[in-house]
Amino acid sequence: MEIRKEFTGMLPAAILKFEELIAAAEKEDLSPIVERGFDSTAGLDSFFAWGCACRITASDMPALKAFAEALKITWLSDDGDIAYTNGRTIKTFKTFRVNGNLELMPEEEEI
């Protein structure tokens, strides 16, 4: 599968979930458009900087929101900002223990 340029720099688990949302929206002719992806300038308090958020718009935003929520994607704003975190919080991301599959890795032991 070829990665969308908008998803460059994003975590693999989030990309898969967003692709699933896009496929569901396309199936219902909602014309989804990815308008924003990974953003290193967003700051560490933003899921965009952690690679698990994007902005997707569609011809029927309430329907897109319903699809997103059914896929356990967090709806962040009415602009179409969404995040897939697998239940992780910004605080958890700041531990630098969240991997690309959005799993929490164990703390490293000191040697």
N, C-alpha and C positions, 0 to 999 in steps of 0.2 A: 504494500500500500504506500502510495506517495503522500508525504506530509504536506498539508497546506502551508503556504509561506506564512500565513497569519499565526500558525501554531508553532513556529520555530522558537525554540527555547522553553517550550512548555513541558510539563511532566507527562510521560506516556499514559498513565492512568487517566489523567484529565483529558488528554487528546482523544482517547478511545471513547470516553463518555460523551464528549462534545460531538464527535462524529456520529454517535448513536442518536443524539438529539437532532442533528442536522438531517440524518436519514429519515427519522420519523416526521420531521417538519416537511421535508420534500415530498414524502409519500402523501401528505395531506395538502399539497400544493400551497404551502405557506411562504414559499420563496425566501428561505433563510439566507442571510448574508452575515458573514463574519466581519465585523467592523474593527475589532481590536483584539489583540492577543497579549502575549508576554510583554511586560513593560518594566524594565529594570529601573526606570526613573520614578516609579510609583511609590517607592518607599517600603520599608519592611513591615508596615502596618497594612499593606494591601496584598490581597491574594494575587493580583496581577504580577507583582514582583516575585512571588514564589512560584509562578508558572502553572497556576491551577485555576486561572480566571480568564474570561474573555467576554466580549460583547457580541451578541448575536441578535439581529433584528429580523422581523418577519412581517408579512402582510397582516397577520392576526396575532398580535402580541399576547393577549390573554390565552390563546390556544398554545402558543409557544411556551408560556409560563406553565401551563398545565402539563405539557409534555416534559418539561424540565423537572418539575417537582415529582412527577411519576418516576423519573430516572434518578431521584435523590440528588439532583443538582440544585444548589442553593441559588435562589433568585435574589440578587443584590440590589437591583434598581429597576425602575420602569423603563430605563433606557435600554435594557437588555443585558446589563452586566450580570454575569452568572459565575458561579464557582463550583468546582467539584473538588471536595477536600477529603472525602471518605471519613467525615466526622472530625477531621483535624481542625484545630483553631490556629489563629495567628500565633498565639503563645507557644503552641506545640511546634509550629514551623521554626520559630526562633531558637529552638533547641538544636537545630540543624541535624535532627535525627529522623526526619521524614524522607523516605526514599522515593524513587520515581514511580513506584506502584502505590504511593500514598500510605505506606505502612510505616509504623513507628519502630525504628531500630533500637536495640538495647543500648544503654549507656556504655561507653568504653571504660574499662577498668584501668586504673593507673598501674604502671609496671614498676 
